[in-house]
Amino acid sequence: MVLAAPAFGQTIEDGSGARIGPADAALVLELVQRNLTGPDAKVSALRRSGASHICGSVNVKNRDGL
């Protein structure tokens, strides 16, 4: 399952959004969109850490495209 934020390229690329539920997955993508300037962020390894924390990885390209 791949989720994408509207009009942006942020994606959850490994299906880990299913582990935290669609509402929280959408919230993660919204926060990534709001806080990172790159439109191509790739989110992975999402998981819960306690009742109120979500952990995971975000990969974005730098200004040089690397």
Helices and strands as residue ranges (DSSP letters): E 11-12, H 17-20, H 22-35, E 42-48, E 54-59
